[in-house]
Amino acid sequence: MKQRIKAIIIAIIVFVLVINLVGYLIKAPEISNLSNGQVELVGHAGSGFNYLISPWNPLPSNSLASINKALINGAAGIEVDVHVSKDSVLILFHDLTLNAKTNLTGNVATHTSTVLTKTNYILGFPYDFFQNEKIISLSELIGQHKNKNYTLYLDIKYDEENEDSDINLFKSTMSKFLKSEESQSLDITIISSSSELIRMLKPESEDVDFAFDCDEDVLDHLKIAKAIGCKSLAIKRKNATNEITGKIHKEGLEVILYGGKSKLGLRKMLELNPDVVQVNNVKAMKNMLN
């Protein structure tokens, strides 16, 4: 038994060393985009999601510690997922429901901000030994980062299929925020998969950029994105090809790619000539771009 355990430990160590060696040897390709080959590095929901290896990350997505870690590791921008609470406060949380990562049930819209911001993330073993984060509001993030300079990507989690998700509430709450003093010094891009919500917000947001988010049918979404005046199209890496990103660029829109974590996966993102990358491994991508 001891010999078997020893062999397993050695195998894990060798595996981790090989992964890191391969990652060290991977370099960024030449990039052709609308930004003269420059790529904006954005932390996806801060530092991404929970991983045991490559990289080890015990921090909840959208938590203050996760966002701070991404900035320390070199992110020039941060993407956060934005919901509206029962009392019309903008809350940062990734999932459409609270069930899997907290002791609450339902979605953000069914709880007040007071309840939500007192709620701890519960991620399970082993992550909870290394984190004690609470859900935060967008205002708390901005208040904590008054002296920090980065692009803030607000991914609006309006869910058309959820009866608790009210597009007019999202519109009024976001409009109020965009007109507020706390938003004036911020470099903001709004991401949404709802063309209707973008149309509603755009006339009131002259200094804000918009990105249309699409899971599939990218070229159909490209036509819509151009028609509603978006600056960018946000797409998953797995749904992108060089042909698709080339067509997006030809129409004058920037490409935001998201979904990269492993070093090989990050390089494949760069091979697709994005203008912006939202990644779960900021440190690795920063090293690659350098």
LINNORVEN-V560355 format. One record per pair of residues at least 12 apart in sequence whose ideal C-beta (glycine too) atoms are under 6 Angstrom apart, sorted by sequence separation. I is the first residue (numbers start at 1). J is the second residue. If there is no record, write none. Layout:
<<I	J> <I	J>>
//
This chain:
<<47	59> <49	61> <80	92> <121	133> <158	170> <198	210> <257	269> <81	94> <212	225> <120	134> <46	61> <93	108> <104	119> <233	248> <45	61> <46	62> <119	135> <45	62> <91	108> <102	119> <218	235> <257	274> <62	80> <117	135> <190	208> <212	230> <266	284> <47	66> <62	81> <116	135> <211	230> <255	274> <260	279> <261	280> <266	285> <46	66> <101	121> <102	122> <117	137> <188	208> <189	209> <190	210> <191	211> <193	213> <210	230> <233	253> <237	257> <255	275> <256	276> <257	277> <258	278> <261	281> <46	67> <211	232> <212	233> <213	234> <214	235> <218	239> <232	253> <254	275> <263	284> <47	69> <189	211> <191	213> <209	231> <232	254> <234	256> <237	259> <47	70> <85	108> <211	234> <236	259> <237	260> <46	70> <89	113> <113	137> <232	256> <83	108> <86	111> <87	112> <91	116> <226	251> <86	112> <87	113> <218	244> <222	248> <43	70> <85	112> <174	201> <178	205> <245	272> <85	113> <245	273> <171	200> <175	204> <195	224> <199	228> <62	92> <167	197> <198	228> <62	93> <85	116> <43	75> <62	94> <237	269> <240	272> <61	94> <195	228> <41	75> <152	186> <19	54> <41	76> <42	77> <43	78> <44	79> <40	76> <151	187> <152	188> <153	189> <154	190> <155	191> <156	192> <158	194> <40	77> <42	79> <153	191> <158	197> <142	182> <93	135> <191	234> <92	136> <211	256> <91	137> <89	137> <90	138> <45	94> <110	164> <109	164> <107	164> <60	121> <96	159> <65	133> <58	127> <63	133> <58	130> <59	131> <64	136> <78	150> <82	154> <50	123> <58	131> <60	133> <77	150> <76	150> <77	151> <79	153> <81	155> <82	156> <83	157> <77	153> <79	155> <81	157> <50	127> <84	169> <88	173> <84	170> <84	173> <79	278> <75	282> <54	262> <73	282> <73	283> <70	282> <74	286> <44	258> <34	249> <34	254> <55	281> <48	280> <42	276> <44	278> <44	279> <40	276> <42	278> <44	280> <26	263> <39	277> <43	282> <23	263> <33	273> <35	275> <26	267> <29	270> <32	273> <34	275> <28	270> <29	271> <31	273> <33	275> <41	285> <28	288> <28	289>>
//
